[in-house]
Amino acid sequence: MIPFTVSRILFILASFFSVTAIGVDRFLAIHLHLRYQERMNRERVVVVVVLIWVLGAFISFADLWIPVIAPPIVAITLATCLIGSNITSYKIYFAVRRHRNQIQVLLLQQIAQHGNTAHAASDARLRKSFPLSRFQLFLSPCACRVLLCALSVLPIFVLLLHSW
């Protein structure tokens, strides 16, 4: 039963670390713009992936070394990943909203300068192509992460409590 628990914790932690890393990567891509390619090279990506698995293995094997401390460590780690992912989603949402508003202001300035109705039609198409609502960009991923956390943590704690 213990190897199952350790492997389950390892894969859950690796999953949460990966989701958090993807969120941070998206955040960096939005905020760094053109500098993103030079900052995020292949070596850094490999280091992050290896770190995800090593850190997940270290925390999951803590259940074998110090079984009393393992559940709180797992809970704190999952909560930290959940909070970090939600913060990055929140910042991404506001960055995309700011960019969208800047694009719309530029389009309205072009319409005012040219006085064309063709530009007004393209503006209307642009507004339809940005169906970015708060639910799509922020609340939906956050709700999925909270549900994933709840479904992941409950069985771990049940298994760990039965092993004591």
N, C-alpha and C positions, 0 to 999 in steps of 0.2 A: 504494500500500500504506500510505503514511503517513496519509492522511485516514481510512482504515478503522481504523487503530490508534488515532488520536486520538478518533474517534467512539466506538469500542468502550470506550476508557478512560473517556470522558466518561459514557457510559450506565452503566457498571459503578459508577463512583464515585457518580453520582447515585442509583443504586439502593441502594448501601450507606449513603450519607448519609440517604436517606429511611427506610430500615429503622431506622437509629439514631435518627432524629428521632421516628419512631413509638414506639419503645421508651421514649424520654425522655418523650414526651407521655403515654403510659400510666402511667409512673412518677409524673409530676406529678399526673395525674388521681387516682391512688390516694392520694398523700400530701397533696395540698392540699385534697381534699374539696370543700367549698363555695366555697373561694376560687379554685378552678380557673377558673371562668367569667370572673372579673374579671381574672385574671392572663393567661390565654391568649385575647386578643381577636383579631379579624380582622387587624389591622395586624401583630401579631407573627407570625401564621401566614404572611402574605404575605412578610414579611422573611425568615423561615426558609426558605421555598420558594425565594425568589430567591437567598438565600445558598447553598443547596445546589447550584443550577445554576451560579452564578458560581464558586464554589470548585471544583466539578468541572471546569468549563471551564478555569480557570486551571491546575489540576494536569495536565489532559490535554494542554493546549497546551505544557506544559513539555517534552514530548517533542520538539516542534519547535525550541524555543529552546535547551535544554540536554539533548541526548539521553542523555548519560552519567548524569545525575542523575535522570532521569524514573523508571526502574524502582524505585530505592530509595524515592523519594517516594511512588509508587503503593503499594508494599508496606507502607510505614509507615502510610499513610493507611488502607488496608484493614484492617491489623492493629488500628489504633486504633479504627476503627468496630466491628470484631468484638469487641474487648475491651469497649468501651463498651456495646454491645448486650447482651452476656452479663452484664455487671454489673447493668444495669437489669433484665434478666429475673430475675436472682438476687434482687434486692431486691424486685421485684414478687411473686415466689413467697413470700418470707418475710412480706411485708405481708399477702397474701391468707391465708396460713396463720394469722397472728396474728388477723386479723379473724374467720376461721372459728372459731378457738378461743374468742374473746370471745363470739361469738354462741352457741356451744354452752354456755358457762358461764352466760350469761343464761337460756337455755332451761332448764337444769338447776335454776337458782335458782327459776324460775317453777314448775317441776314440784314442787320441794320446798315451795314456799309453798302451792300449790293442791292438791297431792296428787291431781291428775287423771291418768287414764290417757289422756285425749284429748291432753294436752300431750305425753305420752310418744310417742304415735303421730306427732304433728307433729314431734317431735325426730327420730324414726327417718326420717321423710320428708326432713327437712332434711339429715341425714347422707348419705342417698342422693342428694340433689340437689347435693352437693358432692363429686363424684368427682375431687377435685384431687389428683393424684399428682405426685410429683416429675418424672416423665417428661413429663406433659402440660404443665406450666407452665414448666419450666426446661430440662430436657435436650433435649426435642424441638426447640424453637426454636434452641437453641444448636447442636445437631447440624446443623440445616438451614443455619444461617449459616456454619458451618465448611465444609460441603460446597459451598455457594455460593462461598465465598472460594477454595477450592481449584480449583473449575471455572472461576472467573473469572480468577484470577491466572496459572495455568499457560499458557493460550494467549497472554496478554499478554506474558509473559516470553519465550515462544518467538518471537513476532513481533518483539519488540524486539531479541532476541539475533541474529536473522537479519538485521535491518536494520543492525546494526553491521558 
